[in-house]
């Protein structure tokens, strides 16, 4: 069951998929339709999942489920990953590569392989104040509070030494 993302409780489980590029306006509308169609039919052990999505910055796909109603199962998580893989192919984007870092550079977002980000940190091209996206957060509450954080407050801080 697809509901508004704003109606998911703070303890809802989320998964964040950063894209290697911004979605075009046409792609954005198509991705929203694809996500809505997937979530309407998404289940765990034949139980409907109360789920939703968010697409911040036209670049990230955030999928959330209200686990107070039904918890995700291994099979339901596998189904969502298969769906994300289909989106990667359909839109020629990268969503599942976790070895990338997205961060703010002024008004723009940069998406770099982790090794390049580490080089930038060592060269002082990023600092502890640089805002980075912590895609490891796994609840709506953490998404609201800890998704966009300065490098100095994230796990990325280990690369500033």
Steps between C-alpha positions, in 0.01 A plus 500: 500500500651829390445794740649847526861492623413772752251264667754229578585490873849600611597140580421385145780309329659663197746417225684775314625457145720786375509551125820575317316786328197724526178367347356697209146635548362230270697227680384633836133465407559152357698390807221626727251292300728195514544539876127544560421191295761295685394614847130433439582133452794465744439235768673310777370147562189588297431801724474840336774742601404856589771666295599820332787674327677831486727631224703781658711720274363303201798276564428258787232235529388445858259214563333469839266257670292529813625203700231558764259349247715233331875445522713448193609144436806371321287423197340846496842667527628278219201606289578867559865449399388322181271797430785749555720295262226529237496877548877509450464324165191689385646846572870423452584613855700358790309463827648198676872580502569579866861596431402855402456817703257782427575835659425868460741734329337840532158484338587181311512132587808297411500124467846343516643154543614453859868488404468841328322641804784375720753670271296822518495479880877451516547795262271709726248545216234386747496598865322400818233760410431352154146359500492133410205264456507209743308239304546245780220648711218250524203672665299809412607658828868457413429611143359829630784558747811329367473458123648838403783562744841665505780254423633561853179348643480200267683175444679679213703696758756217518632620163585852620818398681 
